[in-house]
C-alpha cells in the first residue's frame, strides 16, 4: 500500500496536473475543515510542494541521464543501469516522503475527517489501473 500511495500521489496524480494542484486539494476535496485546520494543512502542503519540486527536478535529471546513456551505448550498459537505479531511488524517496506528508495531514484531521481521507486514499489506490 505504501508504494502505491506514494506512486499514486507522487507520480500519476500530482505530476499529471499542468496547473498547480496540491496534495491538499486532491485528497481533501469535499472534506470540510476548520480555518485552523486549513492553515495547518496548507503549511504542511507548502513544505511538501517545495520538496515535490526538488524531487521532480531530480527525476527529470535522472531521465535525461538515462536518455544520454541509451543514446551513447544503445544497450543496457552500466551507465544505463546506474541511471535506472538513480531514477528508482529518487522515486522511492518521493513515495516515502509523500506517504509521510499524507500521514501528517491525517494527524490534523478529526477522526471523522480522517476516516473520509482514508476512504479517499483507499479508493484511489484500488481504482487505478496498473
C-alpha positions in Angstrom: 0.0 0.0 0.0 2.8 2.4 0.9 4.4 2.2 -2.5 1.0 2.5 -4.2 0.1 5.6 -2.2 3.4 7.2 -3.0 3.1 6.3 -6.6 -0.4 7.4 -6.9 0.2 10.8 -5.3 3.7 11.3 -6.4 3.6 10.2 -10.0 0.2 9.9 -11.5 -2.0 12.5 -9.9 0.4 15.2 -8.9 2.8 15.0 -11.9 -0.1 14.8 -14.5 -1.5 18.2 -13.4 -0.5 21.0 -15.6 -1.7 23.6 -13.2 -0.8 23.8 -9.5 -3.0 21.3 -7.7 -1.7 20.3 -4.3 -2.0 17.1 -2.4 -4.2 19.1 -0.1 -6.6 19.8 -2.9 -6.5 16.3 -4.3 -7.2 14.4 -1.1 -9.2 16.9 0.9 -11.6 18.0 -1.8 -15.1 17.9 -0.3 -13.9 17.4 3.3 -14.9 20.4 5.3 -12.1 21.6 7.6 -11.9 24.4 10.1 -10.0 27.6 9.4 -7.3 26.5 11.9 -7.1 23.0 10.2 -6.8 24.7 6.8 -3.9 26.9 7.9 -2.1 23.9 9.4 -2.8 21.7 6.3 -1.7 24.4 3.9 1.5 25.0 5.8 2.2 21.2 5.5 1.3 21.4 1.8 3.7 24.3 1.2 6.6 22.3 2.6 5.6 19.3 0.6 5.3 21.3 -2.7 8.8 22.6 -2.2 10.0 19.0 -1.7 8.0 17.8 -4.7 9.6 20.4 -7.0 13.0 19.3 -5.9 12.2 15.6 -6.4 10.6 16.2 -9.8 13.8 18.0 -10.9 15.8 15.0 -9.6 13.6 12.7 -11.6 13.9 14.8 -14.8 17.7 14.8 -14.3 17.7 11.0 -13.9 15.6 10.6 -17.1 17.9 12.9 -19.0 20.9 10.9 -17.9 19.1 7.7 -18.8 18.4 9.1 -22.3 22.0 10.1 -22.8 23.3 6.7 -21.6 20.9 4.9 -24.0 21.9 7.1 -26.9 25.6 6.6 -26.1 25.6 2.8 -25.8 22.4 1.5 -27.5 22.5 -1.3 -25.0 21.8 -2.0 -21.3 25.2 -0.7 -20.2 26.4 0.0 -16.7 25.6 3.7 -17.4 22.0 2.8 -18.3 21.7 0.6 -15.2 23.1 3.4 -13.0 20.6 5.9 -14.5 17.7 3.5 -13.9 18.8 3.0 -10.3 19.2 6.7 -9.8 15.6 7.2 -11.0 14.3 4.4 -8.9 16.0 5.8 -5.8 14.6 9.2 -6.4 11.1 7.9 -7.0 11.3 5.7 -3.9 12.3 8.6 -1.7 9.5 10.7 -3.2 7.0 7.9 -2.4 8.1 7.7 1.2 8.0 11.5 1.6 4.5 11.6 0.1 3.3 9.0 2.5 4.8 10.9 5.4 3.0 14.0 4.1 -0.3 12.3 3.9 0.0 10.9 7.4 1.0 14.4 8.7 -2.2 15.8 7.0 -4.2 13.0 8.6 -3.0 13.9 12.0 -4.5 17.4 11.7 -8.0 16.0 11.0 -10.7 14.8 13.3 -11.4 11.1 13.5 -14.4 11.5 11.1 -12.4 13.6 8.7 -9.5 11.1 8.8 -11.9 8.3 8.0 -13.1 10.2 4.9 -9.5 10.8 3.9 -8.7 7.1 4.5 -11.5 6.1 2.2 -10.4 8.5 -0.5 -6.9 7.2 -0.3 -8.1 3.5 -0.4 -10.3 4.3 -3.4 -7.5 6.0 -5.3 -5.2 3.0 -4.6 -7.7 0.4 -5.6 -9.3 2.0 -8.7 -6.1 2.7 -10.5 -5.1 0.6 -13.4 -1.7 -1.0 -13.2 
